[in-house]
Amino acid sequence: MQELWVEKYRPQTVEDYVFVDQTQREQVLTWITNKSIPHLLLSGPAGTGKTTLAKILIRALGIDEYDVLYVNGSKEARKIDWLRDKLETFCQTMPFGNLKVVLVDEADYMNRDSVQPALRNLMEDYSETVRFILTCNYPNKIIPPLHSRCQGFHIARVDHTEFTARVARILLDEGVDFDLEILDTYVKSTYPDMRKCINLLQPNCHSGQLTALGVAD
């Protein structure tokens, strides 16, 4: 089975990750040096690398795989029963290492009336051993008490030129021949969502050639 490019080319280290704001890069390096992070709220447009940065942090901090809980906020984390039955149980047990981490993707989909308020309490009750990393596209959908308990970290979109250069590099690495004008149509239809662009490019590369949008089967 062909490997998904979006995973193959996902940055694995701080050095590979493209920071728009170098101050944020320095902050991340400080957390890694100190071997600790605060509760984090990573916000920004879809496909700009929020989850990627969270996973880089978890890896760089050396968090044991059994100490990490990955959650989709648009699915199971919308229900208060999930928080009571699974999340709280995870938080209650001692970590194998120094910390446990709960990574909630699409946290802006969590129920504002039940799940989000309850999550606030868990952040306080287990702050000595558990850190929460929330990612969201719309930070205004996160209740103020969660904002106050997290360090906000807005992931800005890379500029159009850098975006194009990154996807062009993937095509070159895969040995795909392409016309810049055709590539630009992919960029224009997906920018700033890098994930969407890469996922659109892969099935449209046939026999080592990038096919024009709307032409491939």
N, C-alpha and C positions, 0 to 999 in steps of 0.2 A: 504494500500500500504506500502511495506517495506521501511523503511527509508534508504537513501543512507549512507553507512558507511563513505564515504569521507566527508560528511557534519556533520554527527553525531560526528565524532572524530576530526573535525577541531578545533584547539586550539582557545579559546575565549579570553584569557588574556595573558599578558606578562609572567606570571608565568607558563602558560601551553606551551608556545612557546619554541622550542628548538633552542637556539642560538649557532652557531658554534664559533662565535667570541664574547666573553664577553664584549669587548669594545662597540660593537654595542648594546648589551643589556643595558649598562649604558647610551648610547646616547638616546635610546628609552625612558628610564625611565626619563631622563632629559626633553625631550620634553613633556612627560605627566605631569611632575611636573610643568613645565612652561605654560602648557595649550596652546601650540603653536608648529607648525612645519614649516620648510621651504618647498619650492617646493622640491619634492623627485623624484629620479629616482632609482627604485629598480630593479636590474638586477640579473640574475642568471639562471641556468638550469631550465627546465620545472619541475614543481612539487616540488620545494624546499621551497615553502611557501611565495612567494612574495605577492600574493594577500591576503593571510591569515594575514600577518604582517600588511598590509595596513588597513585591516578591524579592526584588534585589535587596531591600533592607532586611527582610527576614533571613535571607541567605547569608548576607554579610555579617549579621549579628550571631550567626551560628545557632539559630533556634532549632532544636530537635524537631524532626518531622512529626513526632507524636504530640508536640506542644503547640501545633498550629491547627486552627480550625478555619477552613474556608467556607464561606457562606454566601449565597446569592440572595440579596435583599429583595429582589423582585419575585422570589419564589417562597422557600420555606421561612425566611426571616420576616415575612409579612404577618405571621401568625403568632399570637402570644403563647400558644401551647408549645411551639418550638422553643421559644426563649426559656420557658419554665422547665421543659422536659430535657432539652439537649444542651442549650447554651449554659444554663446555670450549673448543670452537672459537670460540664467541661471546666468551668471556672473553679468549681469547688475542689477538684483534685489538685494535688501539688505537681508542679512541673518536673520533668526529667532533668531539665537544665535550670537556668536562672529565671527564665520568663516563659509564659505562654503568650501566644498572639492569636487574636481573633480578627480575621480579615473579612469584612463585610463589603462585598461588591454591590453597587447599585443601592446603597443605603438610603437614598432618597425615596425608595419605594416602600420602606418599612412603615407600618401603620403609625401615624403621628399620635393617635389617641391611646394606644396601648403599648406597642412594642418599643417605640422610641423613649417614652417616659421610663419604662422598666429597664431599658438598656442604660439609662443614666444612673440608676441605682447600682447596677452591676459594675459599672466603671468605678464607682466609689468604693463599693464593698470589697472588690478584689484588686485594688490598685497596686498592692504590693507584689503580686505575682502575675497579673494579666495586663496586657496592653491591647487596645482596640485600634484597628486601622479601618476607617470607613472611607469608601470611595463613592463619589456621586457626580452626576452631571449638573444637578440643580441644588446648590447649597441652601437656597431659600426654602426648600422642602424639609430641611433638617431643623428640628425644634431648637430654640435658643439655648436650653440647658445642655444639649449635646455640644453645641458650638463652644460653650464656655468651658467644657471639660476636655476639649480637643485643641491641639495646635492646628490652625488652618494652614493649608498648603495648596495654593492654587496652581495647577499645571497649565501654563499658557500654551497655545498652539505654536508650533514652529512656523517660521515664515514660509511662504510659497516656494521660494528657491531651495531652501533646505529640505523641504518635504519632497520636492521633485528629485533632488540629488539622492535622497535616501532610497526611494523606490527604484531609481535608475541603477543604483549600486546593486540592489537585489537582482535585477534582471541581468546585469553583467556577470554577477557571481554565478547565476544559473545558466549562463551561456546563451541567453535569449537575445536575438537581434531585434532592434526596435527603432521605429521612427520617432523622433522627438515630438513631432506634432501629434502623432497618435497617442504617445504617452501623456501628453498634456491634456488630452480629452479625458483620460482616466483621472488625472490629478484634479481637474476642474470639477468632475462629477462627484468626487469624494472628499476633497479637502475641507476641514483639517483632520478627517478621520483616517489615520494611517492604517489601522487594522482593516477598515473597509476597503481601502485602496489595494492593499496586498491581497486580500481575499478575492477581489475582483480581477486582479491581474493574473493570478495563478491559472485559473481555468481557461483563460484566453491566450495562453501561450502554446501554440501548436507547432511541432516540428522545429522548435528553436526560433520561432518568430512570433512577435506580439501582434495579435489580430486587432483590427479596428473595432471599437465599441459598436455593438449591434450587428456585426458581421458574422461572429462565431456562432456555431450551433448551440 
